[in-house]
């Protein structure tokens, strides 16, 4: 008899402790997180790889990071080409 009463209570959705109907839990509302916060490992891999490729790539490094050398003075070029 006891087994059947427990089964009927659980089938009816009644909590055995308080004899109240079970309520569905509400999900927590979390704030929107950016892509970097959701994927920290992937972000660090992409960032480090891009940085290393930029730093060690000669054409990219020369075009963006290194300043151009000033042209040589006119007197030096004339000295070598005088006849």
C-alpha positions in Angstrom: 0.0 0.0 0.0 2.8 2.4 0.9 4.4 1.8 -2.5 1.3 2.6 -4.4 0.7 5.8 -2.4 4.2 7.1 -3.2 3.8 6.3 -6.9 0.4 8.0 -7.1 1.8 11.2 -5.4 4.8 11.3 -7.7 2.6 10.8 -10.8 0.4 13.7 -9.7 3.3 16.1 -9.4 3.1 16.5 -5.6 6.2 17.1 -3.5 6.4 14.6 -0.7 7.9 17.0 1.8 5.5 19.9 1.7 2.5 18.3 -0.2 2.7 21.2 -2.7 2.7 20.9 -6.4 6.1 21.0 -8.0 7.0 24.2 -9.8 9.3 24.5 -12.8 12.5 26.4 -12.0 13.1 29.6 -13.9 16.3 29.8 -15.8 18.8 32.6 -14.8 19.2 35.5 -17.2 22.8 36.1 -17.8 24.3 39.2 -19.3 25.4 39.1 -23.0 29.1 38.1 -23.2 31.4 39.0 -26.1 33.0 36.5 -28.4 36.3 36.9 -26.6 34.8 36.1 -23.2 33.0 33.0 -24.7 36.1 31.7 -26.5 39.2 32.7 -24.6 41.4 29.9 -25.8 40.5 30.4 -29.5 41.0 34.1 -29.1 44.5 33.8 -27.6 45.5 31.3 -30.3 44.3 33.5 -33.1 45.8 36.7 -31.5 49.2 35.2 -30.9 49.4 33.6 -34.3 48.4 36.8 -36.1 50.9 38.8 -34.0 53.8 36.4 -34.7 53.0 36.2 -38.4 52.9 40.0 -38.6 56.1 40.5 -36.7 58.1 37.9 -38.6 56.7 38.5 -42.0 59.2 40.7 -43.9 56.9 42.5 -46.4 54.2 43.2 -43.8 56.7 44.3 -41.2 58.4 46.6 -43.7 55.2 48.1 -45.0 53.5 48.8 -41.7 55.9 48.9 -38.8 59.4 50.0 -39.9 59.8 53.6 -41.0 61.4 54.1 -44.4 65.1 55.0 -44.5 65.8 58.6 -45.6 67.3 58.9 -49.1 71.1 59.2 -49.2 72.5 62.7 -49.4 73.1 64.0 -52.9 76.8 64.6 -52.4 77.5 60.9 -51.9 75.7 59.8 -55.0 77.4 62.4 -57.1 80.8 61.5 -55.8 80.6 57.9 -57.2 79.1 58.8 -60.5 81.5 61.7 -61.5 83.7 61.1 -64.5 
